Amino acid sequence: MSGGFVEVADRVHVLREPLLRINVTLVVGDDEALLVDTLSSAAQATELAAAVRAVTARPLILVNTHHHYDHCFGNAVLAGDPQRPVYAHERAAEALRDEPERLRREAYEEVRAEHPALAAELADTALLAPTHTVHTETTLDLGGRRVLLRHPGRGHTDADLVVHVPDAAVLVAGDLVEQSGPPAFEDAYPLQWPDAVADLLRLTTPTTVVVPGHGDPVDPAFVRAQHAELVRLAWLIRAAHTGGAPPERVAAEAPFGARAALVAARRGYRELDGAA
């Protein structure tokens, strides 16, 4: 893994995994450190563990922003032995606990064509379900530093968590905010996603650093602009569904590009039809 952690605010460090441009955030307190997301495989997580120890030797608490492979498949390596706490939304924990083979199979199929070496690593990675669940929000004390874990509602998935470090003005948004490409809608709730982003925006100030799931850290103005695009997308989906237009009509007019918007439109139609 090229590079290491870069400090973006007081004792808040971000590492960018280069293959998929995934962000991992390390928050250091006086007694413990919090690691947000654990990458895609045991091999990646082993390199990540070394990068963490280059910054701090404090005991780790882990957080998964959601249950997609690139944010949580490294749990078993990073949790260590004896196992450290792993936090996630209750539905993410349930998926990792009850359906690990499905998650591993879907991840393998997603990456095998473009990233065959990573796919092979995924196939051999043992999954570890979170040990501590969050319903709406939980506050953790790292020793002299309090961190908020909050579920802002359905958006990128039904189990997204954001991590707020108020004393450093940092908000880790997971894949609710994307910088390096369009949002991913395959498991999304596009009609509810704007409300989730509005909720996380209430945790920001003009100086807040927002760490997206993938890409460069951004400011709240970027998030507000992405929120406006999500609002427009949701409006187009509702209008087209009401008018009996096919999802392809939405894709031709919507933000984020035709490919992403078509996935979003189909998901939105499922919501409106009561199937999601």
C-alpha positions as CSV (number, residue, x, y, z in Angstrom):
1,M,0.0,0.0,0.0
2,S,1.7,3.2,-1.2
3,G,1.9,6.1,1.2
4,G,0.5,6.3,4.7
5,F,-1.7,8.4,6.9
6,V,-1.9,12.2,6.4
7,E,-3.0,14.4,9.2
8,V,-6.0,16.5,8.1
9,A,-6.8,18.0,11.5
10,D,-5.6,17.8,15.0
11,R,-4.8,14.0,15.6
12,V,-7.2,13.0,12.8
13,H,-5.4,11.2,10.0
14,V,-6.6,9.9,6.6
15,L,-5.1,7.1,4.5
16,R,-6.1,6.7,0.8
17,E,-6.0,3.2,-0.5
18,P,-4.8,3.7,-4.1
19,L,-6.6,0.9,-6.0
20,L,-10.2,2.0,-5.2
21,R,-9.3,5.3,-3.6
22,I,-11.0,4.3,-0.3
23,N,-10.4,6.5,2.6
24,V,-9.6,5.1,6.1
25,T,-9.6,7.6,9.0
26,L,-7.7,7.3,12.2
27,V,-8.8,9.4,15.2
28,V,-6.4,9.5,18.1
29,G,-7.4,10.2,21.7
30,D,-5.4,10.2,24.9
31,D,-6.3,6.6,25.8
32,E,-7.6,4.9,22.6
33,A,-7.7,5.4,18.8
34,L,-10.6,5.0,16.5
35,L,-10.1,3.5,13.0
36,V,-13.0,4.2,10.6
37,D,-13.2,1.4,8.0
38,T,-10.8,-1.5,7.4
39,L,-10.4,-1.9,3.6
40,S,-11.2,-4.9,1.4
41,S,-9.1,-7.9,2.3
42,A,-6.9,-9.5,4.9
43,A,-3.8,-8.5,2.8
44,Q,-4.8,-4.9,2.6
45,A,-5.7,-4.8,6.3
46,T,-2.3,-6.2,7.3
47,E,-0.6,-3.3,5.5
48,L,-3.2,-0.9,7.1
49,A,-2.3,-2.2,10.5
50,A,1.3,-1.3,10.0
51,A,0.4,2.2,8.8
52,V,-1.8,2.6,11.9
53,R,1.1,1.6,14.2
54,A,3.4,4.1,12.5
55,V,1.0,6.8,13.8
56,T,-0.1,5.5,17.2
57,A,0.4,2.5,19.6
58,R,-2.9,3.2,21.4
59,P,-5.5,0.4,21.5
60,L,-7.9,0.5,18.6
61,I,-11.7,0.8,18.4
62,L,-13.0,0.0,14.9
63,V,-16.0,1.5,13.1
64,N,-17.5,0.3,9.8
65,T,-19.4,3.0,7.9
66,H,-21.4,0.3,6.2
67,H,-21.2,-3.4,5.1
68,H,-19.8,-3.1,1.6
69,Y,-16.6,-5.2,1.2
70,D,-14.2,-2.3,0.7
71,H,-15.1,-0.8,4.1
72,C,-15.2,-3.8,6.4
73,F,-13.6,-7.0,5.1
74,G,-10.4,-6.1,7.0
75,N,-12.2,-6.3,10.3
76,A,-10.7,-9.6,11.5
77,V,-7.1,-8.5,11.0
78,L,-7.5,-5.0,12.5
79,A,-9.6,-6.2,15.5
80,G,-6.7,-8.5,16.5
81,D,-6.5,-11.1,19.2
82,P,-7.8,-10.5,21.8
83,Q,-10.5,-8.8,19.8
84,R,-11.0,-5.1,20.0
85,P,-14.5,-3.5,19.7
86,V,-16.0,-3.1,16.2
87,Y,-19.0,-0.7,15.8
88,A,-21.5,-0.6,12.9
89,H,-25.1,0.1,12.3
90,E,-27.3,-2.8,13.5
91,R,-28.3,-3.8,9.9
92,A,-24.6,-3.8,8.8
93,A,-23.7,-6.0,11.7
94,E,-26.6,-8.3,10.9
95,A,-25.5,-8.7,7.2
96,L,-21.9,-9.5,8.2
97,R,-23.0,-11.9,10.9
98,D,-25.8,-13.7,9.0
99,E,-24.8,-13.5,5.3
100,P,-21.0,-13.5,5.0
101,E,-20.9,-15.9,2.1
102,R,-23.3,-13.7,0.1
103,L,-21.3,-10.6,0.8
104,R,-18.1,-12.3,-0.2
105,R,-19.6,-13.8,-3.3
106,E,-21.1,-10.5,-4.4
107,A,-17.8,-8.7,-3.8
108,Y,-15.9,-11.3,-5.8
109,E,-18.2,-10.9,-8.7
110,E,-18.0,-7.1,-8.6
111,V,-14.2,-6.9,-8.8
112,R,-13.0,-10.1,-10.6
113,A,-13.0,-8.6,-14.1
114,E,-11.2,-5.4,-13.4
115,H,-9.2,-6.4,-10.3
116,P,-8.6,-10.2,-10.4
117,A,-5.8,-10.1,-7.8
118,L,-8.1,-8.3,-5.3
119,A,-10.9,-10.8,-6.1
120,A,-8.6,-13.7,-5.2
121,E,-7.8,-12.0,-1.9
122,L,-11.5,-11.5,-1.2
123,A,-12.2,-15.1,-1.7
124,D,-9.8,-16.1,1.0
125,T,-10.6,-13.3,3.5
126,A,-12.3,-14.3,6.8
127,L,-15.1,-11.9,7.7
128,L,-15.7,-10.6,11.2
129,A,-19.1,-9.2,12.2
130,P,-19.2,-6.0,14.3
131,T,-19.5,-6.6,18.1
132,H,-21.2,-3.3,19.0
133,T,-24.3,-2.0,17.1
134,V,-25.7,1.5,16.7
135,H,-29.3,2.2,16.1
136,T,-29.4,6.0,15.8
137,E,-26.3,7.3,17.6
138,T,-23.6,6.5,20.1
139,T,-20.9,8.6,21.6
140,L,-17.5,7.2,22.4
141,D,-14.8,8.6,24.7
142,L,-11.3,8.0,23.4
143,G,-9.8,9.8,26.4
144,G,-10.0,13.5,26.3
145,R,-11.9,13.3,23.0
146,R,-15.5,12.4,22.3
147,V,-16.6,11.0,19.0
148,L,-20.2,10.7,17.7
149,L,-21.3,7.7,15.6
150,R,-24.6,8.6,13.9
151,H,-27.0,6.8,11.5
152,P,-28.5,9.7,9.4
153,G,-31.1,7.5,7.7
154,R,-31.2,5.4,4.6
155,G,-29.0,6.6,1.7
156,H,-26.1,4.7,0.1
157,T,-27.4,1.7,2.0
158,D,-29.9,1.1,4.8
159,A,-27.0,0.9,7.3
160,D,-24.8,4.0,6.9
161,L,-22.9,5.5,9.8
162,V,-21.1,8.9,9.9
163,V,-18.4,9.7,12.4
164,H,-18.2,13.2,13.8
165,V,-15.1,14.5,15.6
166,P,-16.4,17.9,16.9
167,D,-13.2,19.1,18.6
168,A,-11.3,18.7,15.3
169,A,-14.2,19.8,13.0
170,V,-14.0,16.6,11.0
171,L,-16.9,14.5,9.7
172,V,-16.3,11.1,8.2
173,A,-19.2,10.6,5.8
174,G,-18.5,7.1,4.3
175,D,-20.1,6.6,0.9
176,L,-23.0,9.0,1.6
177,V,-20.6,11.5,0.1
178,E,-18.3,10.7,-2.9
179,Q,-15.6,12.8,-4.5
180,S,-13.7,10.5,-6.9
181,G,-16.8,9.4,-8.9
182,P,-20.6,9.4,-8.8
183,P,-22.5,8.0,-5.8
184,A,-23.1,4.2,-6.0
185,F,-26.8,3.4,-6.1
186,E,-26.8,-0.5,-6.3
187,D,-28.0,-0.9,-2.7
188,A,-29.2,2.7,-2.3
189,Y,-32.4,4.5,-1.3
190,P,-32.2,7.4,-3.7
191,L,-35.5,9.0,-2.5
192,Q,-34.2,9.1,1.1
193,W,-30.5,9.8,0.4
194,P,-31.0,13.6,0.3
195,D,-32.5,13.6,3.8
196,A,-29.5,11.6,5.1
197,V,-27.1,14.1,3.6
198,A,-29.1,17.0,5.1
199,D,-28.8,15.3,8.5
200,L,-25.1,15.0,8.3
201,L,-24.7,18.6,7.0
202,R,-26.3,19.7,10.3
203,L,-23.1,18.4,12.0
204,T,-20.8,20.7,10.0
205,T,-19.6,24.2,10.3
206,P,-18.0,26.3,7.6
207,T,-14.5,25.0,8.5
208,T,-15.5,21.3,8.8
209,V,-13.3,18.8,6.8
210,V,-15.6,16.1,5.3
211,V,-13.9,12.8,4.5
212,P,-15.9,11.0,1.7
213,G,-15.8,7.3,1.2
214,H,-13.6,7.6,-1.8
215,G,-11.5,10.5,-3.1
216,D,-10.2,13.8,-1.6
217,P,-11.5,15.4,1.6
218,V,-14.0,18.1,0.8
219,D,-15.7,21.1,2.5
220,P,-19.4,21.5,3.3
221,A,-19.9,23.5,0.1
222,F,-19.1,20.4,-1.9
223,V,-21.5,18.4,0.2
224,R,-24.2,20.9,-0.3
225,A,-23.7,20.8,-4.0
226,Q,-23.9,17.0,-4.0
227,H,-27.0,17.2,-1.9
228,A,-28.7,19.5,-4.4
229,E,-27.9,17.0,-7.2
230,L,-29.4,14.2,-5.0
231,V,-32.5,16.3,-4.5
232,R,-32.9,16.8,-8.2
233,L,-32.4,13.1,-8.9
234,A,-35.1,12.2,-6.4
235,W,-37.5,14.7,-7.9
236,L,-36.9,13.4,-11.4
237,I,-37.5,9.8,-10.2
238,R,-40.7,10.7,-8.5
239,A,-42.0,12.8,-11.5
240,A,-41.1,10.1,-14.0
241,H,-42.7,7.4,-11.9
242,T,-45.9,9.4,-11.5
243,G,-46.0,10.1,-15.3
244,G,-45.5,6.4,-16.1
245,A,-42.1,7.1,-17.9
246,P,-39.5,4.4,-18.0
247,P,-36.4,4.6,-15.8
248,E,-34.4,5.3,-18.9
249,R,-36.1,8.7,-19.2
250,V,-34.7,9.6,-15.8
251,A,-31.2,8.5,-16.7
252,A,-31.2,10.8,-19.8
253,E,-31.9,13.9,-17.7
254,A,-30.4,13.2,-14.2
255,P,-27.2,14.2,-12.5
256,F,-24.3,11.8,-12.0
257,G,-24.3,10.3,-15.5
258,A,-26.6,8.0,-17.3
259,R,-25.2,4.7,-15.9
260,A,-25.4,5.7,-12.2
261,A,-28.7,7.5,-12.7
262,L,-30.3,4.5,-14.4
263,V,-29.4,2.3,-11.4
264,A,-30.8,5.0,-9.1
265,A,-34.0,5.3,-11.1
266,R,-34.6,1.6,-10.9
267,R,-34.0,1.6,-7.2
268,G,-36.2,4.6,-6.8
269,Y,-39.0,2.9,-8.7
270,R,-38.7,-0.1,-6.4
271,E,-39.1,2.2,-3.4
272,L,-42.2,3.9,-4.9
273,D,-43.7,0.5,-5.8
274,G,-43.1,-0.7,-2.2
275,A,-40.6,-3.4,-3.3
276,A,-37.5,-1.9,-1.6
